[in-house]
Amino acid sequence: MSDIQIIGVPMDLGASRRGTDVGPSAMRVAGLGQELKRMGYQVLCEIDIAVPSMETRTTESRNARFKTEILAVCVDLAETVAASLKAGNIPLVIGGDHSIAMGTVAGVAGHYRQQNENIGLIWFDAHGDMNIPSSSPSGNIHGMPLAHILGIGDEELANIGGFIGKVKPENVALVGIRDLDQRERKIIRDSGIHAYTMREIDERGMAAVAKEILSVVNKDTAGFHLSFDVDGCDPSVMPGSGTLVPGGISYREAHLLLEYCADSGKMTSMELVELNPLLDQKNISAERSVRLVGSAFGKAIL
């Protein structure tokens, strides 16, 4: 059993609503480290990535707000994640808005790239996160990370880690989507990734969808990274997010997907993002997030 390296990234520069920078603290208060230790894991001394406060910065770009700061954080995060994997540990990144995924995935993909291997990617989200600066109606980078991970959009954001195209589109599974921008739909269709909408989950059931997702992300790869946005769950499950969309994945469906991920034995790394304690109800979203992370790392009922 590998040791777990928890990496906190207290960032809200990529979002419109403030508060995701407090996400890592909420997860710690909810007992993330203790939960993993109870499961038998060794949890290493936690690391925090330095993130500037929005109040100390200004941004001139309307199309990619706070790009300079987000880019610097993601470069630092990519190096930290890669070092963790090189040491034989499992990186568990807690954010923070979803723009941090550009750094996390760059670090994971870069590590395996040095071994001439590819990775798969499960992107659990209510949104596509496939906007680019020219298509984004808001200019918020947390709506753009998956596009840049695939090498679409701003060249500097796409080149984090020194290479473009972190994951092959055919090894990407976007699951839980139900709220897309108009121009983003075409980007997703043209990208070649596998997208699983809520309608498909409703019609086929999470078990069938989860099995197919794992076949997608594990085909000719060294394993997969799991990027888990709490807004992929229904707001009744996760009220503590600034990007809530009704009609999402249930608590039990989310657990089932993550249990399948654990059963596969192929998860290289994980991140959990978009938890906003300022909008939560008595930290219930953080507490449920801790339990979901437990499922992803192999916690079972019996």
C-alpha positions in Angstrom: 0.0 0.0 0.0 1.6 3.3 -1.1 1.7 6.3 1.2 -0.6 9.2 0.4 0.7 12.7 -0.1 -2.1 15.3 0.5 -1.4 18.5 -1.4 -3.6 21.6 -0.6 -4.1 24.2 -3.2 -6.1 27.1 -1.6 -7.1 28.9 -4.9 -10.2 30.8 -6.0 -8.6 32.9 -8.7 -10.2 30.8 -11.4 -13.8 31.3 -10.2 -16.4 34.1 -10.0 -17.5 33.3 -6.5 -15.1 33.5 -3.6 -14.5 30.8 -1.1 -12.9 27.7 -2.7 -9.6 28.8 -1.3 -10.9 27.6 2.1 -11.7 24.2 0.7 -8.5 22.5 1.8 -9.1 23.7 5.4 -12.7 22.4 5.4 -11.5 19.0 4.3 -8.9 18.8 7.0 -11.4 19.9 9.7 -13.7 17.1 8.4 -11.0 14.6 9.1 -9.5 13.7 5.7 -6.1 12.6 7.0 -7.6 10.6 9.9 -10.1 8.8 7.6 -7.2 7.6 5.4 -5.1 6.6 8.4 -8.1 4.5 9.7 -8.1 2.7 6.4 -4.5 1.7 6.9 -2.7 4.3 4.8 0.4 6.2 5.9 -0.4 9.9 5.3 2.7 11.9 4.8 3.2 15.4 6.1 0.8 17.6 4.1 2.0 20.1 1.6 0.4 23.4 0.7 1.0 25.2 -2.6 1.4 29.0 -2.2 -1.4 30.9 -3.9 -1.7 34.7 -4.0 -4.9 36.3 -2.7 -7.2 38.0 -5.3 -7.0 41.2 -3.3 -3.3 41.5 -3.9 -3.6 41.2 -7.7 -5.3 42.8 -10.6 -6.0 41.2 -14.0 -6.2 43.0 -17.3 -7.4 40.0 -19.3 -11.1 39.6 -19.7 -10.8 36.3 -21.6 -8.5 34.5 -19.0 -8.8 36.2 -15.7 -5.7 36.0 -13.4 -3.9 33.8 -16.0 -0.4 34.8 -14.8 -1.1 33.8 -11.2 -2.9 30.6 -12.1 -0.2 29.6 -14.5 2.5 30.0 -11.8 0.5 28.0 -9.2 -0.1 25.2 -11.7 3.5 25.0 -12.6 4.4 24.7 -8.9 1.7 22.1 -8.4 2.8 20.1 -11.4 6.3 19.8 -10.1 5.1 18.9 -6.6 2.8 16.1 -7.9 5.5 14.7 -10.2 7.9 14.6 -7.2 5.3 12.8 -5.1 4.8 10.1 -7.8 8.6 9.8 -8.3 8.9 9.1 -4.6 6.4 6.3 -4.9 3.5 8.1 -3.2 -0.1 8.7 -4.3 -0.9 12.4 -4.7 -4.2 13.5 -3.3 -4.8 17.2 -4.3 -7.5 19.2 -2.5 -8.6 22.5 -3.8 -9.4 25.1 -4.7 -11.2 25.8 -7.9 -10.9 23.4 -10.9 -8.3 25.4 -12.7 -5.7 23.6 -10.5 -6.3 20.5 -12.5 -4.1 21.9 -15.3 -1.2 21.6 -12.8 -2.2 18.2 -11.3 -2.7 16.5 -14.6 0.5 18.0 -16.0 2.4 16.5 -13.1 0.9 13.1 -13.3 1.1 12.9 -17.1 4.7 14.2 -17.1 5.8 11.6 -14.6 4.5 8.7 -16.7 5.6 10.4 -19.9 9.2 10.0 -18.7 8.5 6.2 -18.6 7.0 6.4 -22.2 3.5 5.7 -20.8 0.2 7.5 -21.1 -2.5 8.1 -18.5 -6.3 8.1 -18.6 -8.5 10.8 -17.0 -11.9 10.6 -15.3 -13.4 14.1 -15.1 -16.4 14.1 -12.7 -18.2 17.4 -13.2 -21.6 19.1 -13.9 -19.8 21.3 -16.5 -17.7 20.5 -19.5 -14.7 22.7 -18.4 -13.9 22.8 -22.1 -14.1 26.5 -22.8 -11.1 28.4 -24.2 -10.4 32.1 -23.7 -12.0 32.9 -27.1 -15.2 31.0 -26.2 -15.7 31.6 -22.5 -18.5 34.0 -21.6 -17.0 34.8 -18.2 -13.2 34.5 -18.7 -13.0 32.3 -15.6 -10.3 29.8 -16.1 -12.0 27.2 -13.9 -14.2 26.6 -16.9 -11.3 25.9 -19.2 -8.9 23.3 -17.6 -9.9 20.2 -19.5 -9.5 22.0 -22.9 -6.0 23.0 -22.0 -5.1 19.6 -20.6 -6.0 18.3 -24.1 -3.9 21.0 -25.7 -6.7 23.3 -26.9 -6.7 27.0 -26.2 -4.0 29.3 -24.7 -0.6 28.0 -25.5 1.0 28.8 -22.2 -1.7 27.1 -20.2 -1.6 24.1 -22.5 2.2 23.9 -22.2 2.4 23.5 -18.4 5.0 20.8 -17.7 6.7 21.5 -21.0 4.5 19.5 -23.4 1.1 19.9 -25.0 -1.6 17.2 -24.9 -1.4 15.7 -21.4 -3.9 13.0 -22.2 -5.2 11.4 -25.4 -8.8 12.3 -26.0 -9.8 8.7 -26.4 -8.7 8.0 -22.8 -10.8 10.8 -21.3 -14.2 10.3 -19.7 -16.3 13.3 -18.8 -19.1 12.2 -16.5 -22.1 13.9 -15.0 -22.3 16.9 -17.3 -25.6 18.8 -17.5 -24.7 22.5 -17.9 -22.7 23.5 -21.0 -22.0 26.8 -22.7 -23.2 27.0 -26.3 -19.8 27.2 -28.0 -18.4 24.7 -25.5 -20.7 22.0 -26.9 -18.9 22.1 -30.3 -15.5 22.0 -28.6 -16.5 18.9 -26.7 -18.0 17.1 -29.8 -14.9 17.9 -31.9 -12.4 16.9 -29.2 -12.9 13.1 -29.4 -13.4 12.6 -25.6 -16.0 10.3 -24.2 -18.8 12.3 -22.5 -21.5 10.8 -20.3 -24.4 13.1 -19.6 -26.9 12.8 -16.8 -29.4 11.4 -19.4 -27.0 8.5 -20.1 -26.5 7.8 -16.5 -30.3 7.9 -15.9 -31.0 5.5 -18.8 -28.1 3.1 -18.3 -27.4 3.3 -14.6 -24.2 4.2 -12.9 -22.8 0.6 -12.7 -22.9 0.2 -16.5 -21.5 3.7 -17.1 -18.7 3.2 -14.5 -17.6 0.0 -16.1 -17.4 1.6 -19.5 -15.6 4.6 -18.1 -12.9 2.4 -16.6 -12.4 0.6 -20.0 -11.9 4.0 -21.6 -9.4 5.4 -19.2 -7.4 2.1 -18.8 -7.1 1.3 -22.4 -3.3 1.2 -23.2 -2.5 3.4 -20.2 -0.5 3.1 -17.0 -3.6 4.0 -15.0 -5.9 7.0 -14.6 -6.1 10.3 -12.7 -9.5 11.1 -11.1 -10.5 14.8 -11.1 -13.6 15.1 -8.9 -15.6 18.3 -8.9 -18.1 18.3 -6.0 -20.7 20.0 -8.2 -21.0 16.8 -10.3 -23.1 15.6 -7.4 -26.7 16.9 -7.0 -26.9 20.1 -4.8 -28.9 18.1 -2.3 -25.7 16.1 -1.7 -23.2 18.9 -2.0 -24.7 22.3 -1.2 -21.2 23.7 -0.6 -20.2 24.8 -4.1 -20.5 28.0 -6.0 -21.5 26.3 -9.3 -24.5 24.3 -8.3 -26.6 22.6 -11.0 -29.8 20.7 -10.1 -30.4 17.1 -11.4 -26.9 15.7 -10.6 -25.4 12.5 -9.5 -26.7 11.1 -6.2 -24.6 10.4 -3.2 -24.9 6.6 -3.7 -24.1 6.8 -7.4 -21.0 8.8 -6.7 -19.9 6.3 -4.1 -20.5 3.4 -6.6 -18.3 5.1 -9.3 -15.5 5.7 -6.8 -15.8 2.1 -5.4 -15.3 0.9 -9.0 -12.3 3.1 -9.4 -10.8 1.6 -6.2 -11.6 -2.0 -7.3 -9.8 -1.4 -10.6 -6.5 -0.8 -8.7 -5.5 1.6 -11.5 -6.0 5.0 -9.9 -2.7 6.9 -9.9 -3.8 10.0 -8.2 -6.9 12.1 -7.3 -8.0 15.6 -6.8 -11.2 17.1 -5.2 -12.2 20.6 -6.2 -14.8 23.4 -6.0 -15.7 22.8 -2.4 -16.8 26.2 -1.1 -17.3 26.1 2.7 -18.7 29.7 2.7 -21.7 28.3 0.9 -22.0 25.0 2.8 -24.3 23.9 5.6 -22.3 23.1 8.8 -19.4 21.6 6.7 -21.6 18.7 5.5 -20.2 18.9 2.0 -16.7 18.5 3.3 -17.7 15.6 5.5 -19.4 13.8 2.6 -16.4 14.6 0.4 -14.1 12.9 2.9 -16.3 9.8 2.8 -16.3 9.8 -1.0 -12.5 10.1 -1.0 -12.5 7.1 1.3 -14.4 5.1 -1.3 -12.0 6.1 -4.1 -9.1 4.7 -1.9 -10.8 1.4 -1.2 -13.1 1.8 1.8 -15.8 -0.9 1.7 -19.0 -1.5 3.7 -17.9 -5.0 4.6 
